[in-house]
Amino acid sequence: MLKKTDLSRRDLNLLVLSDAMFEARNVRRAAERQHPSASAVGHGLVGLRRMLEDPLLLRPPRGVEPTDRAIELAAPVADVLIRARSLIGRGLNWLLDLLTTPQGRPQLVCRLAA
């Protein structure tokens, strides 16, 4: 039986980064796509390597090449992200529908005080 992983101890944002790197196959281009610096992407890659227990990207004489494990993970990671985006999108739409009238005006006003 597989051991259940405690996701609260994992940085799931690294999956978004891995998707960008798998697609770009270039740390600088992945950084441009995700908006952090190339240095931040490099640090994220270190975290990904630890989390997934694989180097993920190798440096041949030109560019970078994904490891076999990275190639194996690319499609499942992309699928998880598509499903998460869909789930979150539906949740936000449901919340907006709940909070607005048919005329598009707020139905409920919440005030937060410090």
C-alpha positions as CSV (number, residue, x, y, z in Angstrom):
1,M,0.0,0.0,0.0
2,L,1.3,3.5,-0.8
3,K,2.1,5.8,2.1
4,K,-0.1,8.9,2.2
5,T,2.1,12.1,1.6
6,D,1.4,15.0,3.9
7,L,0.8,17.8,1.3
8,S,0.8,20.5,4.0
9,R,4.6,20.0,4.2
10,R,5.1,20.4,0.4
11,D,5.3,23.5,-1.7
12,L,2.8,22.7,-4.4
13,N,3.7,25.9,-6.2
14,L,6.8,23.9,-7.3
15,L,4.4,21.9,-9.5
16,V,3.6,25.1,-11.4
17,L,7.3,25.8,-11.8
18,S,8.0,22.2,-12.9
19,D,5.3,22.5,-15.6
20,A,6.9,25.7,-16.9
21,M,10.4,24.1,-16.9
22,F,9.2,20.9,-18.5
23,E,7.6,23.0,-21.3
24,A,10.4,25.5,-21.7
25,R,13.4,23.2,-21.0
26,N,15.2,26.4,-20.1
27,V,15.4,28.0,-16.6
28,R,15.5,31.6,-18.0
29,R,12.4,31.0,-20.2
30,A,10.6,29.3,-17.3
31,A,11.4,32.4,-15.2
32,E,10.0,34.7,-17.9
33,R,6.8,32.6,-18.1
34,Q,6.3,32.5,-14.3
35,H,7.6,36.0,-13.6
36,P,10.1,35.3,-10.8
37,S,13.8,35.7,-11.4
38,A,16.0,33.0,-12.9
39,S,17.6,32.8,-9.5
40,A,14.2,32.0,-7.9
41,V,13.6,29.4,-10.5
42,G,17.0,27.9,-9.8
43,H,16.1,27.7,-6.1
44,G,12.7,26.2,-7.0
45,L,14.5,23.6,-9.0
46,V,16.5,22.6,-6.0
47,G,13.3,22.2,-4.0
48,L,11.7,20.2,-6.8
49,R,14.8,17.9,-7.0
50,R,14.5,17.2,-3.3
51,M,10.7,16.7,-3.4
52,L,10.8,14.4,-6.4
53,E,14.1,12.8,-5.6
54,D,15.5,13.2,-9.1
55,P,17.8,15.8,-10.8
56,L,15.0,16.4,-13.4
57,L,17.2,18.4,-15.7
58,L,20.7,17.5,-16.9
59,R,23.2,19.9,-18.6
60,P,24.6,18.4,-21.8
61,P,27.0,20.6,-23.8
62,R,24.0,22.7,-25.1
63,G,20.9,23.7,-23.1
64,V,19.3,21.3,-20.6
65,E,17.7,17.9,-21.1
66,P,15.0,16.4,-18.9
67,T,15.7,13.1,-17.2
68,D,13.6,10.1,-17.9
69,R,11.7,10.8,-14.6
70,A,11.0,14.4,-15.6
71,I,9.6,13.1,-18.9
72,E,7.5,10.6,-17.0
73,L,6.2,13.3,-14.7
74,A,5.5,16.0,-17.2
75,A,2.0,14.8,-18.4
76,P,0.7,13.9,-14.9
77,V,1.8,17.3,-13.5
78,A,0.2,19.2,-16.3
79,D,-3.0,17.2,-15.8
80,V,-3.0,17.9,-12.0
81,L,-2.6,21.6,-12.8
82,I,-5.4,21.6,-15.4
83,R,-7.7,20.0,-12.9
84,A,-6.7,22.3,-10.0
85,R,-7.3,25.4,-12.2
86,S,-10.7,24.0,-13.3
87,L,-11.7,23.2,-9.7
88,I,-10.6,26.6,-8.4
89,G,-12.3,28.4,-11.4
90,R,-15.6,26.7,-10.7
91,G,-15.3,27.4,-7.0
92,L,-14.8,31.1,-7.7
93,N,-17.6,31.2,-10.2
94,W,-19.9,29.5,-7.6
95,L,-18.9,32.1,-5.0
96,L,-19.5,35.0,-7.3
97,D,-22.9,33.6,-8.3
98,L,-23.8,33.2,-4.6
99,L,-22.8,36.8,-3.8
100,T,-24.5,38.6,-6.7
101,T,-28.1,39.2,-7.7
102,P,-29.3,38.4,-11.2
103,Q,-28.8,42.1,-12.0
104,G,-25.1,41.7,-11.1
105,R,-25.2,43.7,-7.9
106,P,-23.8,42.4,-4.6
107,Q,-26.3,40.5,-2.6
108,L,-24.2,40.4,0.6
109,V,-21.8,43.0,2.0
110,C,-19.1,41.9,4.4
111,R,-17.2,44.4,6.5
112,L,-14.0,43.5,8.1
113,A,-12.7,45.5,11.0
114,A,-9.2,45.4,12.5
